[in-house]
């Protein structure tokens, strides 16, 4: 009976309420409830970690902030055409922005060097893994050291930036780092969210080393 919907009750209202009518009503409602097919249970099988070629265009899951492995790249022939956007959230560096506001970005990982010390690093030299997408006009940019870089504006529980800054500030920061001969330690690690081919959110990751 609990599977019968209010709509089913309304549809089955009879003009008289004699014993025979009530018995018929109860039987019909019971049958309608039993006829409903329950939805299949969701599968919660653990992921194997291997990239699924059929789902390569699906958004990536939010990565660990200080993850020690590069995120898997969607299948792409890097030798042909320009770099694609990385749909989802990439732990990475924004490494350049062109005049049209299209940014290039690369995956990064955290490498510990003893105790709590460590640094972020990108793919090895010569690795062509990179992505590109226009920065949305309404991008949400949360800085970890203030919009002018002079203060600490991050959540100490998560190490993620909290100060909302302008799109132009984000672009200026990326261009400044890119102009300094691509010194990796000057790129700002961040969680970069790309949706429908546009970068919609950039949240800087704070750590004592800075890069």
Secondary structure by P-SEA (a helix, b strand, c coil): cccccaaaaaaaccccccaaaaaaaaaaaaaaaaaccccccccccccccccccccccccccccccccccccccccccccccccccccccccccccccccccbbbbbbbbbbbccccbbbbbccccccccccccccccbbbbbbcccccccccccccccccccccccaaaaaaaaaaaaacccccccbbbbbbbbccccccbbbbbbccccc
